[in-house]
Structure formats: structure tokens, C-alpha cells
């Protein structure tokens, strides 16, 4: 837990979001593509209000974007840029309410689903914390809601050292960092800044291409066939990324209404690791296998068996020298075979397919794909909708923290993540914490009206996968 690392990565006044983040920001004109991420922390006890306020104030000054608004330059001359919000008010971002009856986690999740559907105010910094106390068993829940352009799941975990402790007693973190400098920009200032940004990007592109030609040119001349094959693979990879799907593979989960419903599962992480290791796979492979198996049996129960589903799997594109904050996640789409037999075989196949998809996302032209999407302007939401609304489900695996942590003096006993559905029927998110895989299920009720039935099948899918490591 290193606060110096956090403060050293504070955003500069001139920071613009990436092309992919600009796409993420723009597609929210379609409510079904709203990209709000929600985390639910279950606490044993109620956090200390003053201590939590102090930590949130520190976080807002240290973590990039948490005290900033996004402003779009005129005529889409550049991607939106972060500007300090001069009217930042911490009290707006922290709410404190009593638990709804019957004071259970399920009752809280009903509230969380409604909150997720409401989105975030684009004229303020893009995050909220809500404390719900008075749950049964002297528990409390902290709901963290933030926009995907502000952070992905890994980016959320990066703020944990600013908020939490390894014991009930808070650490002395020293004096508060200074408030970020800056403020809003006029349209003229945004226009001039956009021109300057584009000039810098063009200069960087020219120098980058020149350096790549000097570095790789001799190799290309010596091995023209191999170079041509590599270029062809890159073009094919980008074609797979950009090609929109025209129909869902599920004959059952076809409705899309943007009505959020949340549910949870707890899975033994050590057993999940053993099941994966026994078949030369990763925890992520075992996770996707469990979800796909549950979906296959769900379809069978409804008399609509399916042999393939289209999945969106999140890929963390961070480089070793990238800061831990922000959004560095991209989603790759793959068709996967599904069934309830030979799960070990499916797991092996998923490992191959996910590895191939990661290679596609990691191609040098992946950033050009985001730039191309961003360039089509008003058509972007429709194009993204065509890409995402015909995906059947999304899966995200976030490697969390393996030691107990405390927030405001209260121990965190559960850590659930709920990724946005992004136009799919459902998103399933795994966050590992203290030897437990906490599974968050975010369902579009237009596609899955019987959420409890689906969750039962997902639970059976995990049980089947866990048995592979017995």
C-alpha cells in the first residue's frame, strides 16, 4: 500500500481520455449501453463516518479523475479531457442510508440494481459511495458506483491502499496531498487545446512509424514472406474485432430492456484453482467454463438447448510501465461451444479460444480500431449496439486482495463486482478476496426474467467445475 505511487500519478490538466474511453463515453446515449460499474463491499460492523470521509477526501486528491469532470472539445476535434471540477463537493459523492426491509443483502441488491440503472451525472466527477448500515448480523454494505471511463476493475483495486487498512486501527498517512489545480475551460480554450493535442498525436505517430521502420525494416527485407504473413494475421485480427454480430446465438435470452437485477454467489477459490490446474488451465478458464455450463443447463431447462454462445471476455491491456489507475480494459468477443458434458474438454477449448482472442486485442492495430469507432461520431452508438446487443453474456475476472482489509475500522468480509451488461443479456464478474471467489451477476431482466432460476444453474455450473479438481 504505497500512497506515494498514487500521488505521483495525479492527472495533468492537459490529460485527454483514450480513443477507446471516448467510445465508452459516447455510447451512453443508448441507455442499454450504459457503462456504470458497481462494487458492493460487505462489512462486519459500520465504518467510522469521519474516518471514511477523510479517506475519500485523500482519494479525491490522489487518484486521477476522482476530482475531475469530462469536457468534450468542439466539433469532436479531440477526445474528451479531464478538467478539475471547481464545485467539487464530497458530501454529494458519499450517501449514508439505513438498510431497507428485511435488512438482508438481497434487499440491498434490489436497491443497488435500481441505482445502477440511474447512471451517473456527467456534469460531476463520475463516482459515488453509498453506505447502508443496520443489516442483519450487525453488518453494513458500501456501494461503490463509478463510470468505466474513470476506472476498470483493476483501476478500482488501485484505490484500495488509499481507503483501507490491514487492521481495524487506521494508519497515519501524513498530511493530505494538495487539491489538484485547474478548473473548467471555455469552448475557445478547449478548441485550442484540441488542436494542440492532435498536433502532438500526429507528431508522435510520425516518429513512432519512423522508429518502427528503422527497427523492423531490415527484418522485413530479409524475411518478406514471414512479414507479409504477420501483417495478414494483424489485419484478420482487426477484422474479427470490428465485425458486428447480426443475431444472438441464444434463442432464449433475446430481450434487451436495460432493467438491472443483481445476484451473488460465493465460491471456494482454492478449489477453483485446483480444478483449473488439474487440466492445465487458468482460474479464468475455469470461471468461464462454470458460467457457460450454467447457461447451457438453463437453456435446457427452458426447452431451448443451445450449442454455442457468444461471449465478451474482458482483457486487461496494462503494460508493466502503465499506472495502475484508469481504464485499460478491452472486451474481445468469441463464439464458444457450450454443454453440460465433458467440462474438462470445454475448459481446454476455452483456454485456446481466450488466448487467441487476447492475441487479437493485443495486436498493434487495436488502438486504431478504437480510433476508427470514435471517428464515426453519431453512428458510434448504433455500431456499438450492433456489436454488443447480439452478445449473449460477458465475463470478467479480477484478481483481488488475498489478505483481510478494513474500511473505516470495519472488516471487509465480502467483495462483489458487477460489471455493466453493455447490451448483453448478463455480465458475470469474479473478484477474488481472501480465498473466496465472490461472484456478482448483473442481469438484464428483459433477457432473463427468472433471475433466481438462472443463478441456481450458475451455482450448479460452479459445483460441476469444482468437482473436476476433487
Secondary structure, DSSP 8 states (H G I E B T S, - for coil): --HHHHHHT---TT-B--HHHHHHHHGGGSGGG--EEEEEEEEES---HHHHHHHHHHHHHHSTTTTEEEE--GGG-S--EEEE-TT--HHHHEEEEE--TT-SHHHHHHHHHHHHHH---TTS-SEEEEEEEEETTTEEEEEEEEETTT--HHHHHHTHHHH-BSSSS-----S-----------HHHHHHHHHHHHHHHHHHHHHHHHHHHHHHHHHHHH-HHHHHHHHHHHHHHHHHHH----S-S-SS-------EEEEEEEEEHHHHHHHHHTTT--HHHHHHHHHHHHHHHHHHHTT---SEEEEEEEEE---TTS-SSS--EEEEEEEEE--SS-HHHHHHHHHHHHHHHHHHHTSTTHHHHHHHHHHTGGGHHHHHHHHHTT--EEEEEEEEESS--EETTEEEEEEEEE---TTSSEEEEEEEETTEEEEEEEEETTT-S-HHHHHHHHHHHHHHHHGGG-
